[in-house]
Amino acid sequence: MSGCCGPTAVELQPSAQAVRSDDLPVAVVGAGPVGLAAAAHLAERGLDFVVLEAGEQAGASVAQWGHVRVFSPWKYDIDPAARRLLEADGWSAPDSEWLPTGTELIDDYLAPLAKLFGDRIRTGAKVSAISRLGYDRVRTAGRERAPFLIRLAGGGELHARAVVDASGTYATPNVLGASGLPAHGEADVADLVDHALPDVLGADRGRYAGKHVLVVGAGHSAATTLLALAQLDDTPITWAIRAGDAGRTYGGGEADALPARGALGTRLHAHVTSGRIRRLTGFFTHAVERDGARARVISRDPSGAEQAVTADRIVAATGYRPDHAIASELRLDLDAVLGSTRALAPLIDPNAHSCGTVPPHGADELAHPEDGYYAVGVKSYGRAPTFLLATGYEQARSVVAALAGDWEAARDVRLDLPETGVCSSSLAEAQEQRLGLATGISGGLLGGPLPLATAGASQGGGCCG
């Protein structure tokens, strides 16, 4: 399959007038699941491309939560174009009903796919800025003919005819502060704070065993960490959430559309009820103070009432946000609330949708005034936690069709997501016996809190973690 991708893209330094955009590759930022899906569709259409990955391997962010299993089985975790390329190379797909770990997602899918693309995948290539060659954001005349200029953190530059930004949000977690701002003193205790999904029972065990751990956050990433901590003897656990109750974290229990996720909520609730996990509600992190080798975390709710807890370590499972700074010289049309495109925002608003009720969308909804620039994958959703891999794969297919000039295919967006979720699996219980509870990740990517599922409710929980 080495011939599927054309000749290697070359870094160039000509003047803006000398460069023909049509002769340049499409730059894909990020070699995660959706970035590699975009590469697969580009390869199938014979379009030149290069994939720029900040980490040292394909799926570098996925590797950070490799110890965690996703909520959705393999049949929803593999892009169709990627499957076709892999199978043509002799690859055999994993069991379609199996819930993979992050490590399995890399070893059995992302790494073999990246290998097909050879030196089209450039690892250690962190993008620091994207602009137009010879054009800042203000200059208009001739802008649409100018190539994109992509600057790398190491100082190199390259040019591209279009940019598909699938860089994700994993590198930009939300802060501890309850108002979206860092808590007072948060930076001063950074050495005591870990972000979502530390490997509590594996590589990071020594940091947590026997320590008092405070987990902040109400999503399934928080629940994952809490259940892991509960398996460590002599490890006091405090769980702090802003809400007055934890109903949306517990989910629908036996009524949940996702058996693995329902079991997650049920077991977490049991630990809280038994007292193994101490739960604090109405906790709005306002300040963090160092107390010797520990941290004192102070909550101040909107009425001014305060409460505090002192812990040895803090896990900030507070979600993620997109970083649009690298595209600050491009003309973006961002929704004021979510940070997605304005056209996409009402379709993914978590106040109205679970991931199972998000309508199909593609290149039209993802387009910005900057022609040729698209953010896809979880980054396209801004702060909405309703993203699914299946959605990202259809985004990638539609965007690549648009870049190929096939607008009929680009606009023929099809996404069949049952409202109760696409991630349920008959093997959930069997896998628990072999690997432990499936927790924390849905659709292959991190997610945020879910609405409470009730029996027979069509919006019951979605699949977004």
C-alpha positions as CSV (number, residue, x, y, z in Angstrom):
1,M,0.0,0.0,0.0
2,S,3.0,2.3,0.0
3,G,2.0,3.6,-3.4
4,C,-1.4,4.8,-2.2
5,C,-0.3,8.2,-1.0
6,G,1.9,9.6,-3.8
7,P,5.3,11.2,-3.5
8,T,6.6,12.7,-0.2
9,A,5.6,16.3,0.4
10,V,8.6,18.7,0.5
11,E,9.0,21.7,2.6
12,L,9.3,24.8,0.4
13,Q,10.3,28.4,0.9
14,P,9.2,30.3,-2.3
15,S,7.5,33.6,-2.4
16,A,3.7,33.8,-2.2
17,Q,3.5,34.7,-5.9
18,A,5.6,31.7,-6.9
19,V,3.6,29.1,-5.1
20,R,0.6,27.3,-6.7
21,S,-1.7,26.0,-4.0
22,D,-3.0,23.2,-6.2
23,D,0.5,21.8,-6.4
24,L,0.8,21.5,-2.6
25,P,-0.4,18.8,-0.2
26,V,-3.3,19.0,2.2
27,A,-1.9,19.3,5.8
28,V,-3.7,17.2,8.4
29,V,-2.9,18.3,11.9
30,G,-3.0,15.3,14.3
31,A,-2.5,11.6,13.8
32,G,-5.3,10.5,16.1
33,P,-8.3,8.4,14.9
34,V,-10.0,11.3,13.0
35,G,-6.8,12.7,11.6
36,L,-5.8,9.3,10.2
37,A,-9.3,8.8,8.9
38,A,-8.9,12.1,6.9
39,A,-5.6,10.7,5.6
40,A,-7.3,7.5,4.5
41,H,-10.0,9.4,2.6
42,L,-7.3,11.7,1.0
43,A,-5.3,8.6,0.0
44,E,-8.4,7.0,-1.6
45,R,-9.1,10.1,-3.6
46,G,-5.4,10.4,-4.7
47,L,-4.9,13.8,-3.0
48,D,-1.4,14.6,-1.8
49,F,-1.2,15.0,2.0
50,V,1.1,15.2,5.0
51,V,0.0,14.4,8.6
52,L,1.7,16.5,11.3
53,E,1.7,14.8,14.7
54,A,3.0,16.6,17.8
55,G,3.7,13.3,19.7
56,E,6.2,10.6,18.9
57,Q,3.7,8.1,17.6
58,A,0.3,7.9,15.9
59,G,-2.4,8.2,18.5
60,A,-0.1,9.9,21.0
61,S,-3.0,11.3,23.0
62,V,-4.8,8.0,23.0
63,A,-1.7,6.5,24.5
64,Q,-2.1,8.7,27.5
65,W,-5.3,6.8,28.4
66,G,-4.2,3.5,27.0
67,H,-5.1,1.7,30.2
68,V,-8.8,2.6,29.8
69,R,-11.4,0.9,27.6
70,V,-13.9,2.7,25.4
71,F,-17.6,2.4,25.8
72,S,-18.2,1.6,22.1
73,P,-17.2,-1.7,20.3
74,W,-14.8,-2.0,17.4
75,K,-17.5,-1.8,14.8
76,Y,-17.9,1.9,15.6
77,D,-14.2,2.7,16.1
78,I,-12.9,2.0,12.6
79,D,-13.3,4.5,9.7
80,P,-14.6,2.9,6.5
81,A,-11.9,4.2,4.2
82,A,-9.2,3.2,6.7
83,R,-10.8,-0.3,6.9
84,R,-10.6,-0.6,3.1
85,L,-7.0,0.4,2.9
86,L,-6.0,-1.9,5.8
87,E,-7.9,-4.9,4.5
88,A,-6.3,-4.4,1.0
89,D,-3.0,-4.7,2.8
90,G,-3.9,-8.0,4.5
91,W,-5.1,-6.6,7.9
92,S,-7.8,-8.5,9.8
93,A,-10.2,-6.4,11.8
94,P,-10.6,-7.1,15.5
95,D,-13.8,-8.6,16.9
96,S,-16.5,-6.1,16.0
97,E,-18.3,-6.4,19.3
98,W,-15.2,-6.0,21.5
99,L,-14.6,-2.9,23.6
100,P,-11.0,-1.9,23.0
101,T,-8.6,-0.2,25.4
102,G,-6.8,2.8,24.2
103,T,-3.7,0.7,23.8
104,E,-5.6,-1.8,21.7
105,L,-7.0,1.0,19.6
106,I,-3.4,2.0,18.8
107,D,-1.8,-1.4,18.4
108,D,-4.6,-3.0,16.4
109,Y,-5.8,-0.1,14.3
110,L,-4.0,3.3,14.4
111,A,-0.4,2.0,14.2
112,P,-1.1,-0.3,11.3
113,L,-2.9,2.5,9.5
114,A,-0.2,5.0,10.1
115,K,2.4,2.4,8.8
116,L,0.6,2.4,5.4
117,F,1.2,6.1,5.0
118,G,4.9,5.8,5.6
119,D,6.7,9.2,5.7
120,R,3.5,11.0,5.1
121,I,3.2,10.8,8.9
122,R,5.6,13.2,10.5
123,T,5.9,12.6,14.3
124,G,7.4,15.2,16.6
125,A,5.9,17.9,14.4
126,K,4.0,20.2,16.7
127,V,2.2,22.9,14.8
128,S,2.6,26.3,16.6
129,A,0.8,28.6,14.1
130,I,-1.2,28.6,10.8
131,S,-1.5,31.5,8.5
132,R,-1.6,32.4,4.8
133,L,1.7,32.8,3.0
134,G,2.3,36.6,2.8
135,Y,-1.1,37.4,4.4
136,D,-2.1,38.3,7.9
137,R,-5.7,38.1,9.0
138,V,-6.5,41.6,7.8
139,R,-5.3,41.4,4.2
140,T,-7.9,40.3,1.7
141,A,-7.0,40.9,-2.0
142,G,-5.8,37.5,-3.5
143,R,-6.1,35.8,-0.1
144,E,-7.9,32.7,-1.4
145,R,-5.1,31.9,-3.8
146,A,-2.3,32.1,-1.2
147,P,-1.1,28.8,0.3
148,F,-1.4,28.1,4.0
149,L,1.7,28.7,5.9
150,I,2.2,26.2,8.7
151,R,4.9,26.9,11.3
152,L,6.3,24.1,13.5
153,A,7.4,24.5,17.1
154,G,10.9,23.4,16.1
155,G,11.2,26.4,13.7
156,G,10.4,24.7,10.4
157,E,7.7,25.8,8.0
158,L,5.7,24.1,5.3
159,H,3.0,25.2,2.8
160,A,-0.3,23.5,2.1
161,R,-3.3,23.9,-0.2
162,A,-5.7,23.2,2.7
163,V,-5.6,22.4,6.4
164,V,-7.6,19.7,8.2
165,D,-7.1,20.4,11.9
166,A,-7.7,17.2,13.9
167,S,-5.5,18.2,16.7
168,G,-8.1,17.4,19.4
169,T,-8.4,18.9,22.8
170,Y,-6.4,16.5,25.1
171,A,-3.5,18.9,25.4
172,T,-5.7,21.7,26.7
173,P,-7.7,20.5,29.7
174,N,-10.0,22.8,31.6
175,V,-8.8,24.5,34.8
176,L,-9.8,23.6,38.4
177,G,-11.5,27.0,38.8
178,A,-15.3,26.7,38.8
179,S,-15.8,29.9,36.7
180,G,-13.6,28.8,33.8
181,L,-10.7,30.8,35.2
182,P,-7.8,29.2,37.1
183,A,-8.4,29.0,40.8
184,H,-6.4,31.4,42.8
185,G,-3.0,29.7,43.5
186,E,-3.7,26.9,41.1
187,A,-0.4,27.3,39.3
188,D,1.5,27.2,42.6
189,V,0.3,23.6,43.3
190,A,0.6,22.3,39.8
191,D,3.0,19.5,41.0
192,L,0.1,18.1,43.1
193,V,-2.5,18.2,40.3
194,D,-3.0,15.5,37.6
195,H,-5.5,15.8,34.8
196,A,-8.1,13.2,33.8
197,L,-7.5,9.5,33.7
198,P,-4.1,8.9,35.5
199,D,-3.1,5.2,35.5
200,V,-4.1,4.8,39.2
201,L,-3.7,1.0,39.3
202,G,-0.6,0.9,37.0
203,A,2.2,3.3,36.3
204,D,0.9,6.0,38.6
205,R,0.0,3.8,41.5
206,G,2.8,5.1,43.7
207,R,1.5,8.7,43.6
208,Y,-1.9,7.6,44.9
209,A,-1.7,4.6,47.2
210,G,-2.1,5.5,50.8
211,K,-2.7,9.2,49.9
212,H,-5.8,11.3,50.4
213,V,-7.0,12.1,46.8
214,L,-9.4,14.8,45.8
215,V,-11.2,14.2,42.5
216,V,-12.9,17.2,41.0
217,G,-15.4,16.8,38.2
218,A,-18.7,15.1,37.4
219,G,-18.0,13.3,34.1
220,H,-17.2,9.7,33.4
221,S,-13.5,10.4,33.4
222,A,-13.9,11.4,37.1
223,A,-15.9,8.2,37.7
224,T,-13.2,6.1,36.1
225,T,-10.6,7.5,38.4
226,L,-12.8,7.2,41.5
227,L,-13.5,3.5,40.9
228,A,-9.8,2.8,40.4
229,L,-8.9,4.7,43.6
230,A,-11.5,2.7,45.5
231,Q,-9.4,-0.4,44.8
232,L,-6.4,1.0,46.7
233,D,-6.4,0.1,50.3
234,D,-5.9,2.9,52.9
235,T,-6.5,5.6,50.3
236,P,-9.0,8.2,51.4
237,I,-11.1,9.6,48.5
238,T,-13.0,12.8,48.3
239,W,-15.1,13.6,45.2
240,A,-16.1,17.2,44.6
241,I,-18.8,18.3,42.1
242,R,-20.6,21.6,41.5
243,A,-24.1,20.1,41.2
244,G,-26.3,19.4,44.1
245,D,-26.4,15.7,43.3
246,A,-24.5,13.2,41.1
247,G,-27.4,11.9,39.1
248,R,-25.9,12.6,35.7
249,T,-22.7,10.9,36.6
250,Y,-24.5,7.8,37.9
251,G,-26.4,7.7,34.7
252,G,-29.3,5.3,34.2
253,G,-27.9,2.2,36.0
254,E,-29.6,-0.9,34.5
255,A,-31.7,1.4,32.2
256,D,-28.6,2.8,30.6
257,A,-28.3,2.2,26.9
258,L,-24.6,1.3,27.4
259,P,-24.2,-1.6,29.8
260,A,-20.6,-0.8,30.6
261,R,-21.5,2.8,31.4
262,G,-24.5,1.8,33.4
263,A,-22.4,-0.5,35.6
264,L,-19.9,2.3,36.0
265,G,-22.6,4.6,37.5
266,T,-24.1,1.9,39.7
267,R,-20.8,0.9,41.3
268,L,-19.8,4.5,41.9
269,H,-23.1,5.2,43.6
270,A,-22.5,2.1,45.8
271,H,-19.1,3.4,46.9
272,V,-20.6,6.8,47.8
273,T,-23.4,5.2,49.7
274,S,-21.1,2.9,51.7
275,G,-18.8,5.8,52.6
276,R,-15.8,4.5,50.7
277,I,-15.9,7.7,48.7
278,R,-16.8,11.0,50.4
279,R,-18.8,13.2,48.1
280,L,-19.0,17.0,48.3
281,T,-21.7,18.7,46.4
282,G,-22.1,22.4,45.6
283,F,-18.3,22.6,45.4
284,F,-17.1,25.6,43.3
285,T,-13.3,25.6,43.4
286,H,-12.2,29.2,44.1
287,A,-8.6,28.9,45.5
288,V,-5.9,26.4,46.2
289,E,-3.3,26.9,48.9
290,R,-0.2,24.8,49.6
291,D,-0.3,23.3,53.1
292,G,3.1,21.8,53.6
293,A,3.3,18.8,51.1
294,R,-0.5,19.0,50.7
295,A,-3.0,21.3,49.0
296,R,-6.0,23.0,50.6
297,V,-8.8,23.5,48.1
298,I,-11.3,26.1,48.9
299,S,-14.8,26.3,47.4
300,R,-16.8,29.5,47.3
301,D,-20.3,29.0,45.8
302,P,-22.2,31.9,44.1
303,S,-23.8,32.9,47.4
304,G,-20.3,33.3,49.0
305,A,-20.5,30.2,51.2
306,E,-17.2,28.5,51.6
307,Q,-16.1,24.9,52.3
308,A,-12.6,23.4,52.0
309,V,-10.8,20.1,51.8
310,T,-7.1,19.3,52.2
311,A,-5.6,16.5,50.1
312,D,-2.3,15.0,49.1
313,R,-3.1,14.9,45.4
314,I,-5.8,16.4,43.2
315,V,-7.2,14.9,40.0
316,A,-8.8,17.6,37.8
317,A,-11.3,15.7,35.7
318,T,-12.9,19.0,34.6
319,G,-13.0,18.4,30.8
320,Y,-11.2,20.0,27.9
321,R,-11.5,22.9,25.6
322,P,-10.1,23.6,22.0
323,D,-7.0,25.7,21.5
324,H,-7.7,28.1,18.6
325,A,-4.5,30.1,19.2
326,I,-2.6,28.3,16.4
327,A,-5.2,29.6,13.9
328,S,-5.4,33.2,15.3
329,E,-4.3,34.7,11.9
330,L,-7.0,32.8,10.1
331,R,-10.5,34.0,9.7
332,L,-12.6,31.8,11.9
333,D,-16.3,32.0,12.6
334,L,-16.7,30.6,16.1
335,D,-19.8,30.3,18.2
336,A,-19.6,32.5,21.2
337,V,-20.6,29.8,23.6
338,L,-19.1,26.5,22.4
339,G,-16.2,27.6,20.3
340,S,-17.4,25.4,17.4
341,T,-18.4,26.9,14.1
342,R,-21.6,28.9,14.5
343,A,-23.4,26.7,12.0
344,L,-22.5,23.6,14.0
345,A,-23.3,24.9,17.5
346,P,-27.1,24.5,17.5
347,L,-26.7,20.9,16.2
348,I,-24.4,19.8,19.1
349,D,-25.5,22.0,22.0
350,P,-25.3,19.7,25.0
351,N,-28.3,21.5,26.6
352,A,-30.4,20.0,23.8
353,H,-28.5,17.0,22.4
354,S,-26.8,13.8,23.5
355,C,-24.3,12.5,21.0
356,G,-27.0,10.1,19.8
357,T,-29.3,12.9,18.8
358,V,-26.7,15.1,17.0
359,P,-27.9,15.4,13.4
360,P,-25.6,14.6,10.4
361,H,-23.2,17.4,9.5
362,G,-20.2,17.8,7.3
363,A,-18.1,20.3,5.3
364,D,-20.9,22.9,5.0
365,E,-21.3,23.1,8.8
366,L,-17.6,22.9,9.5
367,A,-16.6,25.6,7.0
368,H,-15.0,28.9,8.2
369,P,-14.6,32.2,6.2
370,E,-11.0,31.0,5.7
371,D,-11.6,28.8,2.6
372,G,-9.7,25.5,2.9
373,Y,-9.4,25.4,6.7
374,Y,-11.5,22.8,8.6
375,A,-11.4,21.7,12.2
376,V,-12.7,18.1,12.5
377,G,-13.0,15.6,15.3
378,V,-13.4,16.5,18.9
379,K,-11.9,20.0,18.3
380,S,-14.7,20.8,16.0
381,Y,-17.1,20.4,18.9
382,G,-15.5,23.1,21.0
383,R,-16.6,22.6,24.6
384,A,-19.6,20.4,23.7
385,P,-19.0,16.9,25.2
386,T,-21.3,15.1,22.7
387,F,-18.6,13.9,20.3
388,L,-18.4,10.4,18.9
389,L,-15.7,8.8,16.7
390,A,-18.4,7.8,14.2
391,T,-19.3,11.4,13.9
392,G,-15.7,12.5,13.4
393,Y,-15.2,9.9,10.7
394,E,-18.2,11.2,8.7
395,Q,-16.8,14.7,9.1
396,A,-13.5,13.7,7.7
397,R,-15.2,11.9,4.7
398,S,-17.3,15.0,3.9
399,V,-14.4,17.5,4.3
400,V,-12.1,15.5,2.0
401,A,-14.9,15.1,-0.6
402,A,-15.2,18.9,-0.5
403,L,-11.5,19.4,-0.9
404,A,-11.6,17.1,-3.9
405,G,-14.3,19.2,-5.4
406,D,-17.0,16.5,-5.0
407,W,-19.6,18.6,-3.3
408,E,-22.4,16.1,-4.1
409,A,-20.6,13.6,-1.9
410,A,-19.6,16.2,0.6
411,R,-23.2,17.2,1.2
412,D,-24.5,13.6,1.2
413,V,-23.9,13.3,4.9
414,R,-25.2,10.1,6.5
415,L,-24.9,9.2,10.1
416,D,-27.1,6.5,11.7
417,L,-26.8,7.0,15.5
418,P,-29.6,5.5,17.6
419,E,-30.6,8.0,20.2
420,T,-30.0,5.5,22.9
421,G,-26.4,5.2,21.9
422,V,-24.2,3.2,19.5
423,C,-21.8,1.9,22.1
424,S,-23.7,-1.0,23.8
425,S,-22.1,-4.4,23.6
426,S,-23.2,-7.9,24.5
427,L,-19.6,-8.6,25.7
428,A,-19.5,-6.0,28.4
429,E,-19.9,-8.4,31.3
430,A,-17.5,-11.0,29.7
431,Q,-14.9,-8.3,29.3
432,E,-15.3,-7.2,32.9
433,Q,-14.3,-10.6,34.0
434,R,-11.2,-10.5,31.9
435,L,-10.1,-6.9,32.0
436,G,-12.2,-5.1,34.5
437,L,-14.9,-2.5,34.2
438,A,-15.1,-0.6,30.9
439,T,-14.9,3.0,32.0
440,G,-14.2,6.5,31.1
441,I,-14.0,6.8,27.3
442,S,-16.8,6.8,24.8
443,G,-16.5,6.6,21.0
444,G,-12.8,6.3,21.5
445,L,-12.4,9.8,22.8
446,L,-12.8,11.6,26.1
447,G,-16.2,13.0,27.0
448,G,-18.0,15.0,29.5
449,P,-21.0,14.4,31.7
450,L,-24.2,12.9,30.4
451,P,-27.9,13.5,31.0
452,L,-29.6,11.0,33.3
453,A,-31.0,8.1,31.3
454,T,-34.4,6.7,32.2
455,A,-36.1,3.5,31.0
456,G,-37.6,4.1,27.6
457,A,-36.2,7.6,27.2
458,S,-34.9,8.3,23.7
459,Q,-32.3,10.8,24.9
460,G,-31.2,8.4,27.6
461,G,-27.6,9.2,28.0
462,G,-26.1,9.3,24.6
463,C,-22.6,7.9,24.3
464,C,-20.3,10.6,25.1
465,G,-18.8,9.7,28.5
